[in-house]
Amino acid sequence: MKDMRTAGIERDFPAWMVWISQQGEYWGAVRRDPKLTMPATVIADSEDELRAALAAQPSSGELSR
């Protein structure tokens, strides 16, 4: 499911496609380039937790905030 919150995270972390579960219980992100040898998926319980997890991921040279 896409909304303004997921779009904002994708803007801040352009290497990731972000989703939220239909019930809003889970947040997730999948790398746009699955060929990279870095972790391809991140799952979190909240928007803040997802942002923190994405910030901790290797960025493969892409700028993220």
Biopython code that builds the backbone (N, CA, C, O; Angstrom):
import numpy as np
from Bio.PDB.StructureBuilder import StructureBuilder

atoms = [
    (1, "MET", "N", (0.842, -1.159, 0.000)),
    (1, "MET", "CA", (0.000, 0.000, 0.000)),
    (1, "MET", "C", (0.904, 1.244, 0.000)),
    (1, "MET", "O", (1.867, 1.305, 0.764)),
    (2, "LYS", "N", (0.603, 2.215, -0.837)),
    (2, "LYS", "CA", (1.390, 3.438, -0.950)),
    (2, "LYS", "C", (0.584, 4.611, -0.407)),
    (2, "LYS", "O", (-0.633, 4.683, -0.579)),
    (3, "ASP", "N", (1.285, 5.527, 0.250)),
    (3, "ASP", "CA", (0.678, 6.763, 0.703)),
    (3, "ASP", "C", (1.773, 7.815, 0.832)),
    (3, "ASP", "O", (2.910, 7.577, 0.422)),
    (4, "MET", "N", (1.446, 8.968, 1.393)),
    (4, "MET", "CA", (2.424, 10.044, 1.505)),
    (4, "MET", "C", (3.590, 9.664, 2.414)),
    (4, "MET", "O", (4.716, 10.111, 2.196)),
    (5, "ARG", "N", (3.329, 8.846, 3.427)),
    (5, "ARG", "CA", (4.408, 8.450, 4.338)),
    (5, "ARG", "C", (5.409, 7.542, 3.633)),
    (5, "ARG", "O", (6.617, 7.728, 3.775)),
    (6, "THR", "N", (4.921, 6.563, 2.875)),
    (6, "THR", "CA", (5.848, 5.682, 2.168)),
    (6, "THR", "C", (6.595, 6.455, 1.086)),
    (6, "THR", "O", (7.782, 6.214, 0.865)),
    (7, "ALA", "N", (5.920, 7.374, 0.416)),
    (7, "ALA", "CA", (6.581, 8.188, -0.607)),
    (7, "ALA", "C", (7.682, 9.045, 0.010)),
    (7, "ALA", "O", (8.733, 9.240, -0.601)),
    (8, "GLY", "N", (7.448, 9.555, 1.207)),
    (8, "GLY", "CA", (8.464, 10.356, 1.883)),
    (8, "GLY", "C", (9.698, 9.543, 2.226)),
    (8, "GLY", "O", (10.822, 10.028, 2.095)),
    (9, "ILE", "N", (9.492, 8.300, 2.666)),
    (9, "ILE", "CA", (10.639, 7.440, 2.979)),
    (9, "ILE", "C", (11.399, 7.117, 1.703)),
    (9, "ILE", "O", (12.630, 7.135, 1.699)),
    (10, "GLU", "N", (10.684, 6.819, 0.614)),
    (10, "GLU", "CA", (11.350, 6.530, -0.659)),
    (10, "GLU", "C", (12.130, 7.739, -1.164)),
    (10, "GLU", "O", (13.179, 7.581, -1.788)),
    (11, "ARG", "N", (11.638, 8.923, -0.905)),
    (11, "ARG", "CA", (12.361, 10.133, -1.302)),
    (11, "ARG", "C", (13.659, 10.252, -0.482)),
    (11, "ARG", "O", (14.702, 10.632, -1.013)),
    (12, "ASP", "N", (13.582, 9.925, 0.808)),
    (12, "ASP", "CA", (14.748, 10.013, 1.685)),
    (12, "ASP", "C", (15.735, 8.873, 1.480)),
    (12, "ASP", "O", (16.932, 9.035, 1.716)),
    (13, "PHE", "N", (15.241, 7.726, 1.045)),
    (13, "PHE", "CA", (16.070, 6.532, 0.826)),
    (13, "PHE", "C", (15.782, 5.993, -0.581)),
    (13, "PHE", "O", (15.055, 5.009, -0.724)),
    (14, "PRO", "N", (16.340, 6.622, -1.615)),
    (14, "PRO", "CA", (15.972, 6.295, -2.999)),
    (14, "PRO", "C", (16.360, 4.885, -3.460)),
    (14, "PRO", "O", (15.866, 4.430, -4.492)),
    (15, "ALA", "N", (17.214, 4.198, -2.739)),
    (15, "ALA", "CA", (17.603, 2.842, -3.133)),
    (15, "ALA", "C", (16.549, 1.804, -2.739)),
    (15, "ALA", "O", (16.701, 0.622, -3.045)),
    (16, "TRP", "N", (15.479, 2.243, -2.059)),
    (16, "TRP", "CA", (14.493, 1.320, -1.505)),
    (16, "TRP", "C", (13.082, 1.600, -2.003)),
    (16, "TRP", "O", (12.708, 2.755, -2.209)),
    (17, "MET", "N", (12.300, 0.540, -2.197)),
    (17, "MET", "CA", (10.857, 0.635, -2.446)),
    (17, "MET", "C", (10.178, 0.286, -1.118)),
    (17, "MET", "O", (10.450, -0.763, -0.535)),
    (18, "VAL", "N", (9.305, 1.157, -0.651)),
    (18, "VAL", "CA", (8.719, 1.022, 0.685)),
    (18, "VAL", "C", (7.250, 0.637, 0.589)),
    (18, "VAL", "O", (6.549, 1.064, -0.328)),
    (19, "TRP", "N", (6.790, -0.164, 1.529)),
    (19, "TRP", "CA", (5.386, -0.553, 1.592)),
    (19, "TRP", "C", (4.944, -0.585, 3.052)),
    (19, "TRP", "O", (5.761, -0.651, 3.970)),
    (20, "ILE", "N", (3.652, -0.538, 3.231)),
    (20, "ILE", "CA", (3.042, -0.698, 4.552)),
    (20, "ILE", "C", (1.914, -1.721, 4.394)),
    (20, "ILE", "O", (1.198, -1.722, 3.392)),
    (21, "SER", "N", (1.767, -2.586, 5.390)),
    (21, "SER", "CA", (0.725, -3.607, 5.289)),
    (21, "SER", "C", (-0.655, -2.958, 5.271)),
    (21, "SER", "O", (-0.829, -1.824, 5.716)),
    (22, "GLN", "N", (-1.612, -3.682, 4.759)),
    (22, "GLN", "CA", (-2.966, -3.157, 4.608)),
    (22, "GLN", "C", (-3.554, -2.709, 5.943)),
    (22, "GLN", "O", (-4.286, -1.721, 5.993)),
    (23, "GLN", "N", (-3.245, -3.414, 7.012)),
    (23, "GLN", "CA", (-3.757, -3.051, 8.333)),
    (23, "GLN", "C", (-2.867, -2.012, 9.015)),
    (23, "GLN", "O", (-3.214, -1.515, 10.087)),
    (24, "GLY", "N", (-1.736, -1.682, 8.415)),
    (24, "GLY", "CA", (-0.819, -0.707, 8.990)),
    (24, "GLY", "C", (0.038, -1.255, 10.115)),
    (24, "GLY", "O", (0.652, -0.495, 10.864)),
    (25, "GLU", "N", (0.081, -2.582, 10.235)),
    (25, "GLU", "CA", (0.834, -3.210, 11.322)),
    (25, "GLU", "C", (2.318, -3.332, 11.019)),
    (25, "GLU", "O", (3.137, -3.294, 11.937)),
    (26, "TYR", "N", (2.678, -3.478, 9.761)),
    (26, "TYR", "CA", (4.067, -3.716, 9.390)),
    (26, "TYR", "C", (4.505, -2.747, 8.303)),
    (26, "TYR", "O", (3.721, -2.365, 7.434)),
    (27, "TRP", "N", (5.763, -2.360, 8.369)),
    (27, "TRP", "CA", (6.399, -1.532, 7.362)),
    (27, "TRP", "C", (7.527, -2.351, 6.759)),
    (27, "TRP", "O", (8.168, -3.136, 7.458)),
    (28, "GLY", "N", (7.771, -2.176, 5.478)),
    (28, "GLY", "CA", (8.847, -2.912, 4.851)),
    (28, "GLY", "C", (9.481, -2.124, 3.721)),
    (28, "GLY", "O", (8.918, -1.153, 3.217)),
    (29, "ALA", "N", (10.652, -2.563, 3.344)),
    (29, "ALA", "CA", (11.355, -1.948, 2.224)),
    (29, "ALA", "C", (12.151, -3.026, 1.499)),
    (29, "ALA", "O", (12.694, -3.943, 2.115)),
    (30, "VAL", "N", (12.207, -2.895, 0.187)),
    (30, "VAL", "CA", (12.937, -3.833, -0.663)),
    (30, "VAL", "C", (13.890, -3.013, -1.522)),
    (30, "VAL", "O", (13.503, -1.981, -2.071)),
    (31, "ARG", "N", (15.128, -3.465, -1.640)),
    (31, "ARG", "CA", (16.101, -2.754, -2.478)),
    (31, "ARG", "C", (15.635, -2.716, -3.925)),
    (31, "ARG", "O", (15.109, -3.700, -4.446)),
    (32, "ARG", "N", (15.830, -1.584, -4.563)),
    (32, "ARG", "CA", (15.473, -1.447, -5.978)),
    (32, "ARG", "C", (16.402, -2.265, -6.870)),
    (32, "ARG", "O", (16.002, -2.689, -7.955)),
    (33, "ASP", "N", (17.638, -2.490, -6.425)),
    (33, "ASP", "CA", (18.594, -3.280, -7.200)),
    (33, "ASP", "C", (18.890, -4.576, -6.455)),
    (33, "ASP", "O", (19.802, -4.612, -5.629)),
    (34, "PRO", "N", (18.143, -5.636, -6.730)),
    (34, "PRO", "CA", (18.313, -6.889, -5.989)),
    (34, "PRO", "C", (19.620, -7.617, -6.294)),
    (34, "PRO", "O", (19.949, -8.593, -5.619)),
    (35, "LYS", "N", (20.368, -7.165, -7.292)),
    (35, "LYS", "CA", (21.619, -7.827, -7.638)),
    (35, "LYS", "C", (22.735, -7.500, -6.656)),
    (35, "LYS", "O", (23.739, -8.211, -6.604)),
    (36, "LEU", "N", (22.577, -6.441, -5.883)),
    (36, "LEU", "CA", (23.597, -6.082, -4.908)),
    (36, "LEU", "C", (23.719, -7.175, -3.861)),
    (36, "LEU", "O", (22.752, -7.886, -3.585)),
    (37, "THR", "N", (24.891, -7.311, -3.284)),
    (37, "THR", "CA", (25.112, -8.360, -2.286)),
    (37, "THR", "C", (24.769, -7.900, -0.876)),
    (37, "THR", "O", (25.100, -8.578, 0.097)),
    (38, "MET", "N", (24.113, -6.761, -0.762)),
    (38, "MET", "CA", (23.705, -6.237, 0.540)),
    (38, "MET", "C", (22.310, -6.763, 0.885)),
    (38, "MET", "O", (21.613, -7.293, 0.019)),
    (39, "PRO", "N", (21.902, -6.618, 2.153)),
    (39, "PRO", "CA", (20.553, -7.073, 2.533)),
    (39, "PRO", "C", (19.491, -6.485, 1.610)),
    (39, "PRO", "O", (19.506, -5.290, 1.313)),
    (40, "ALA", "N", (18.562, -7.340, 1.155)),
    (40, "ALA", "CA", (17.578, -6.914, 0.155)),
    (40, "ALA", "C", (16.249, -6.474, 0.752)),
    (40, "ALA", "O", (15.476, -5.795, 0.076)),
    (41, "THR", "N", (15.961, -6.839, 1.994)),
    (41, "THR", "CA", (14.658, -6.557, 2.589)),
    (41, "THR", "C", (14.820, -6.098, 4.032)),
    (41, "THR", "O", (15.671, -6.601, 4.767)),
    (42, "VAL", "N", (13.991, -5.136, 4.425)),
    (42, "VAL", "CA", (13.933, -4.676, 5.817)),
    (42, "VAL", "C", (12.461, -4.664, 6.225)),
    (42, "VAL", "O", (11.620, -4.147, 5.490)),
    (43, "ILE", "N", (12.147, -5.226, 7.383)),
    (43, "ILE", "CA", (10.783, -5.241, 7.916)),
    (43, "ILE", "C", (10.820, -4.560, 9.284)),
    (43, "ILE", "O", (11.743, -4.778, 10.069)),
    (44, "ALA", "N", (9.813, -3.735, 9.562)),
    (44, "ALA", "CA", (9.776, -3.005, 10.833)),
    (44, "ALA", "C", (8.345, -2.917, 11.349)),
    (44, "ALA", "O", (7.388, -3.193, 10.625)),
    (45, "ASP", "N", (8.217, -2.527, 12.617)),
    (45, "ASP", "CA", (6.900, -2.395, 13.252)),
    (45, "ASP", "C", (6.343, -0.984, 13.192)),
    (45, "ASP", "O", (5.176, -0.767, 13.517)),
    (46, "SER", "N", (7.166, -0.010, 12.778)),
    (46, "SER", "CA", (6.693, 1.365, 12.717)),
    (46, "SER", "C", (7.500, 2.143, 11.681)),
    (46, "SER", "O", (8.552, 1.690, 11.230)),
    (47, "GLU", "N", (6.999, 3.307, 11.315)),
    (47, "GLU", "CA", (7.714, 4.161, 10.364)),
    (47, "GLU", "C", (9.073, 4.573, 10.930)),
    (47, "GLU", "O", (10.075, 4.543, 10.215)),
    (48, "ASP", "N", (9.116, 4.953, 12.191)),
    (48, "ASP", "CA", (10.379, 5.368, 12.805)),
    (48, "ASP", "C", (11.390, 4.232, 12.830)),
    (48, "ASP", "O", (12.574, 4.439, 12.565)),
    (49, "GLU", "N", (10.919, 3.031, 13.150)),
    (49, "GLU", "CA", (11.806, 1.867, 13.177)),
    (49, "GLU", "C", (12.338, 1.564, 11.774)),
    (49, "GLU", "O", (13.510, 1.221, 11.617)),
    (50, "LEU", "N", (11.486, 1.688, 10.758)),
    (50, "LEU", "CA", (11.925, 1.441, 9.390)),
    (50, "LEU", "C", (12.963, 2.477, 8.969)),
    (50, "LEU", "O", (13.985, 2.123, 8.381)),
    (51, "ARG", "N", (12.715, 3.742, 9.259)),
    (51, "ARG", "CA", (13.682, 4.796, 8.917)),
    (51, "ARG", "C", (15.032, 4.527, 9.588)),
    (51, "ARG", "O", (16.076, 4.670, 8.952)),
    (52, "ALA", "N", (15.020, 4.144, 10.846)),
    (52, "ALA", "CA", (16.266, 3.857, 11.563)),
    (52, "ALA", "C", (16.988, 2.662, 10.939)),
    (52, "ALA", "O", (18.209, 2.682, 10.788)),
    (53, "ALA", "N", (16.240, 1.634, 10.581)),
    (53, "ALA", "CA", (16.844, 0.449, 9.977)),
    (53, "ALA", "C", (17.434, 0.773, 8.605)),
    (53, "ALA", "O", (18.522, 0.302, 8.273)),
    (54, "LEU", "N", (16.732, 1.567, 7.815)),
    (54, "LEU", "CA", (17.254, 1.937, 6.497)),
    (54, "LEU", "C", (18.485, 2.825, 6.619)),
    (54, "LEU", "O", (19.422, 2.697, 5.830)),
    (55, "ALA", "N", (18.492, 3.714, 7.590)),
    (55, "ALA", "CA", (19.654, 4.587, 7.800)),
    (55, "ALA", "C", (20.889, 3.779, 8.176)),
    (55, "ALA", "O", (22.014, 4.194, 7.894)),
    (56, "ALA", "N", (20.685, 2.632, 8.808)),
    (56, "ALA", "CA", (21.800, 1.787, 9.226)),
    (56, "ALA", "C", (22.306, 0.868, 8.113)),
    (56, "ALA", "O", (23.359, 0.249, 8.263)),
    (57, "GLN", "N", (21.574, 0.770, 7.000)),
    (57, "GLN", "CA", (21.953, -0.122, 5.912)),
    (57, "GLN", "C", (23.063, 0.500, 5.062)),
    (57, "GLN", "O", (23.124, 1.720, 4.911)),
    (58, "PRO", "N", (23.940, -0.342, 4.508)),
    (58, "PRO", "CA", (24.921, 0.171, 3.547)),
    (58, "PRO", "C", (24.182, 0.809, 2.375)),
    (58, "PRO", "O", (23.165, 0.280, 1.927)),
    (59, "SER", "N", (24.675, 1.929, 1.879)),
    (59, "SER", "CA", (23.926, 2.674, 0.877)),
    (59, "SER", "C", (24.397, 2.427, -0.543)),
    (59, "SER", "O", (23.787, 2.955, -1.473)),
    (60, "SER", "N", (25.426, 1.672, -0.754)),
    (60, "SER", "CA", (25.979, 1.388, -2.091)),
    (60, "SER", "C", (26.322, 2.666, -2.833)),
    (60, "SER", "O", (26.195, 2.734, -4.055)),
    (61, "GLY", "N", (26.757, 3.677, -2.096)),
    (61, "GLY", "CA", (27.185, 4.912, -2.715)),
    (61, "GLY", "C", (26.112, 5.928, -2.942)),
    (61, "GLY", "O", (26.415, 7.054, -3.337)),
    (62, "GLU", "N", (24.836, 5.575, -2.703)),
    (62, "GLU", "CA", (23.744, 6.537, -2.875)),
    (62, "GLU", "C", (23.624, 7.372, -1.621)),
    (62, "GLU", "O", (23.798, 6.870, -0.510)),
    (63, "LEU", "N", (23.329, 8.638, -1.797)),
    (63, "LEU", "CA", (23.125, 9.515, -0.659)),
    (63, "LEU", "C", (21.767, 9.241, -0.034)),
    (63, "LEU", "O", (20.761, 9.128, -0.735)),
    (64, "SER", "N", (21.744, 9.137, 1.274)),
    (64, "SER", "CA", (20.485, 9.042, 1.995)),
    (64, "SER", "C", (20.574, 9.947, 3.196)),
    (64, "SER", "O", (21.672, 10.279, 3.645)),
    (65, "ARG", "N", (19.442, 10.348, 3.722)),
    (65, "ARG", "CA", (19.439, 11.300, 4.844)),
    (65, "ARG", "C", (19.414, 10.600, 6.162)),
    (65, "ARG", "O", (19.409, 11.251, 7.207)),
]
sb = StructureBuilder()
sb.init_structure("model")
sb.init_model(0)
sb.init_chain("A")
sb.init_seg("    ")
for serial, (resi, resn, name, xyz) in enumerate(atoms, 1):
    if name == "N":
        sb.init_residue(resn, " ", resi, " ")
    sb.init_atom(name, np.array(xyz, "f"), 0.0, 1.0, " ", f" {name:<3s}", serial, name[0])
structure = sb.get_structure()
